[in-house]
Amino acid sequence: MWIDTTETENVAYDRLRVQVLDPNGALLKGLGLYSNLNTTSGYIQKTFDLVAFKGKTIRIRFLGREDEAFSTSYIIDDVRLSMKR
């Protein structure tokens, strides 16, 4: 993930949520909440523990919300789901 912003104030105006949903779209768990205050100077790796959902059908959702003034970019690349045995 790489977060870049043009926001000028130290206020979380723009947000990105990472969530686990059931097959019908109901929220099961929030995995992460990021904002324009979490800028990075390049890509950083994020890891989430999904062991509680082993054997279940789930959806992962990236839900972004931004205000109308300044932009924030949430660049997500190489999403991978792996299971350890």
Secondary structure, 3 states (H helix, E strand, C coil): CEEEECCCCCCCCCEEEEEEECCCCCEEEEEEEEEHHHCCCCCCCCCCCCHHHCCCCCEEEEEEECCCCCCEEEECCCCCCCCCC
